[in-house]
Amino acid sequence: MRVFIGYDPRESVSYHVAAHSILSRSSIPVHITPLALPNLSGDFKRERNPLQSTDFSFTRFLVPHLSDFRGWSLFMDCDVLVRCDIAELGRLCNLENFYKSVFVVKHDYQPKDQTKFLGETQTPYPKKNWSSVILFNNYRCRNLTTEYVNSASGLDLHQFKWTDEERIGSLEKDWNHLVGEQEENPNAKIVHFTRGGPWFKDYAKGEYVEEWFKEFHSMSYPLEIK
């Protein structure tokens, strides 16, 4: 499975823990690619928007292009912890679902706070956080050319206006649990620290924090990190 993870240098450790959480549980080979801006200079030309909270706010929509519009690819934000075998999502990648462009968790909520990590603005809009975990059917996402991704509005991209509504498939809520925004879910397959993760001092307490640090220390073994 091809997996793309958003990368922001301010949250480098979260990317590595997210990748480790996938590798340590996967029963199939995975190809993990960080969406780091310096690596995308040939494809990504957008100027940074003041409301853009991470470097990968828009680069996620290059995933079908980076996959040559072939097969299926999974994108996720870096501020996640994967608690399951990612091969479970592979069961959706079949001919029966070929008419779908994407599969996402269709959240319906309003953010509790106006700001999140590092004082970044928490911008509310319809379909908020749908795009934080996306299973792309790359062939059906051929509208996401580099020209379109570089010129379309943020809302057009994040609200999936580049595809038909009926082509947006639904994932169970367990695949993108929003920590601190939703009631605790012990069955969550992917937990998403959307307000800020335990790698930031202000968010070092709360649900799934101990689990994240356990994953961090597992990734860091045998280094002596205190």
C-alpha positions in Angstrom: 0.0 0.0 0.0 1.2 3.5 -0.8 0.9 5.8 2.1 1.6 9.6 2.0 1.9 11.5 5.3 1.9 15.2 5.6 5.2 16.7 6.8 5.8 20.0 8.6 9.3 20.6 10.1 7.7 22.0 13.2 6.1 18.5 13.8 8.9 16.3 12.5 8.7 13.9 15.4 4.9 13.4 14.8 5.6 12.3 11.2 8.1 9.7 12.4 5.9 8.3 15.1 2.9 8.1 12.7 5.1 6.2 10.2 6.3 3.9 12.9 2.8 3.2 14.1 1.9 2.1 10.6 5.0 -0.1 10.1 4.8 -1.8 13.5 1.2 -3.0 12.8 1.0 -3.6 9.1 0.7 -7.2 7.8 1.4 -6.1 4.2 4.4 -4.1 2.7 3.8 -0.4 2.8 5.5 2.4 0.9 5.5 5.6 3.0 6.3 9.0 1.5 6.5 12.3 3.4 4.9 15.2 1.7 7.8 17.6 2.4 7.7 20.9 0.6 11.4 20.9 -0.5 10.8 17.6 -2.2 7.8 19.0 -4.2 9.3 22.2 -5.6 8.7 20.9 -9.2 5.0 20.3 -8.6 3.8 22.7 -5.9 3.8 26.5 -6.5 1.2 27.9 -4.1 2.1 30.8 -1.9 1.6 30.2 1.8 -1.8 31.4 3.0 -2.1 33.1 6.4 -4.9 30.7 7.3 -2.8 27.7 6.3 -1.8 25.9 9.6 0.6 23.3 8.1 3.0 22.9 5.2 0.8 20.1 3.9 -2.6 21.9 3.9 -2.7 21.7 0.1 0.1 19.3 -0.9 -2.2 16.3 0.1 -4.1 16.9 -3.1 -1.0 16.1 -5.2 -1.2 12.4 -4.0 -3.0 11.1 -7.1 -0.5 13.0 -9.4 2.4 11.6 -7.4 0.9 8.1 -7.8 0.6 8.6 -11.6 -3.2 8.4 -11.2 -2.9 4.7 -10.8 -4.2 2.4 -8.1 -5.1 3.5 -4.6 -3.2 5.7 -2.2 -3.8 6.6 1.4 -3.1 10.1 2.8 -3.1 11.1 6.5 -2.0 14.1 8.5 1.2 13.7 10.5 -0.5 14.3 13.8 -2.0 10.8 14.0 -1.4 7.5 15.7 -2.4 4.4 13.8 -3.7 1.7 16.1 -4.6 -1.0 13.6 -3.3 -3.0 10.6 -3.5 -0.6 7.7 -4.3 -3.6 5.5 -7.9 -3.4 6.7 -8.3 -0.4 4.4 -7.0 -2.4 1.5 -10.2 -4.3 1.4 -12.0 -1.2 0.0 -9.5 -1.0 -2.9 -11.5 -3.3 -5.3 -13.6 -3.1 -8.5 -16.8 -2.9 -6.5 -15.7 0.6 -5.3 -14.0 1.7 -8.4 -16.6 4.3 -9.2 -15.6 6.2 -5.9 -13.1 8.9 -6.0 -12.2 8.9 -2.4 -13.2 7.4 1.0 -13.2 9.7 4.0 -14.7 9.9 7.5 -17.6 12.4 7.0 -17.3 14.4 10.2 -20.1 16.7 11.2 -18.9 19.0 14.0 -17.7 22.5 14.9 -14.3 23.0 16.4 -14.4 23.7 20.2 -11.6 26.3 20.1 -10.7 29.2 17.8 -6.9 28.4 17.9 -4.9 25.2 18.0 -1.2 24.3 18.3 1.4 27.1 18.1 -1.5 29.6 18.1 -2.6 28.6 14.6 -6.1 29.6 13.6 -8.8 26.9 13.9 -10.9 27.7 10.8 -14.4 26.2 10.7 -16.0 25.2 7.4 -18.3 22.5 6.1 -16.6 19.1 5.7 -13.9 20.2 8.3 -11.3 17.4 8.7 -12.8 15.2 6.0 -9.5 15.6 4.2 -7.2 14.7 7.1 -7.4 11.0 6.2 -8.2 10.2 2.5 -8.2 7.0 0.7 -7.7 8.1 -3.0 -8.8 6.1 -6.0 -6.2 7.8 -8.1 -7.7 7.1 -11.5 -10.9 8.8 -10.4 -9.0 11.9 -9.2 -7.6 12.9 -12.5 -9.0 16.4 -12.0 -6.3 17.0 -9.4 -3.7 18.1 -11.9 -0.8 20.1 -10.6 -2.3 23.2 -12.4 -5.6 22.7 -10.5 -4.0 22.1 -7.1 -1.9 25.2 -7.5 -4.8 27.4 -8.5 -8.0 26.1 -6.9 -9.3 27.8 -3.7 -8.7 26.0 -0.4 -12.4 25.4 0.1 -12.7 23.9 -3.4 -10.0 21.4 -2.5 -10.9 20.6 1.1 -14.7 20.3 0.3 -14.0 17.9 -2.6 -15.6 20.2 -5.2 -13.4 18.6 -7.8 -15.4 15.4 -7.7 -19.1 14.5 -7.6 -20.7 14.2 -4.1 -21.8 10.6 -4.8 -18.2 9.7 -5.5 -17.2 10.5 -1.9 -17.3 7.2 0.0 -17.8 7.0 3.7 -15.3 5.4 6.2 -16.4 4.4 9.6 -15.7 7.0 12.3 -13.0 4.8 13.8 -10.7 5.7 10.9 -10.3 9.3 12.0 -11.1 9.9 15.6 -10.6 13.6 16.5 -8.9 13.7 19.9 -10.5 16.4 22.2 -13.2 17.1 19.7 -15.2 13.9 20.0 -16.0 11.5 22.9 -13.2 9.0 23.6 -13.4 6.0 21.4 -11.5 2.9 22.6 -12.1 1.3 19.2 -10.5 4.1 17.2 -8.2 2.8 14.4 -6.6 6.1 13.7 -6.5 8.8 16.5 -6.0 12.3 15.2 -4.5 15.0 17.5 -6.1 17.8 15.4 -5.9 20.4 18.2 -2.3 19.7 19.0 -0.4 16.5 19.9 1.7 15.5 23.0 4.9 16.6 21.2 3.8 20.1 22.2 4.1 20.9 25.9 0.6 22.4 26.1 -1.0 19.2 24.8 1.1 16.7 26.8 -1.9 15.5 28.8 -5.1 13.8 27.9 -6.5 10.8 26.0 -4.1 8.7 24.0 -1.1 10.7 25.2 0.5 7.8 27.1 -0.1 5.6 24.0 1.6 8.1 21.8 4.7 8.2 24.0 4.8 4.4 24.2 5.0 4.4 20.4 7.6 7.2 20.5 9.8 5.2 22.8 9.3 2.0 20.8 10.4 3.9 17.7 13.4 5.3 19.5 14.7 2.0 21.0 17.5 1.5 22.0 18.3 5.2 22.4 18.3 6.5 25.9 15.8 9.4 25.7 14.4 10.9 28.9 
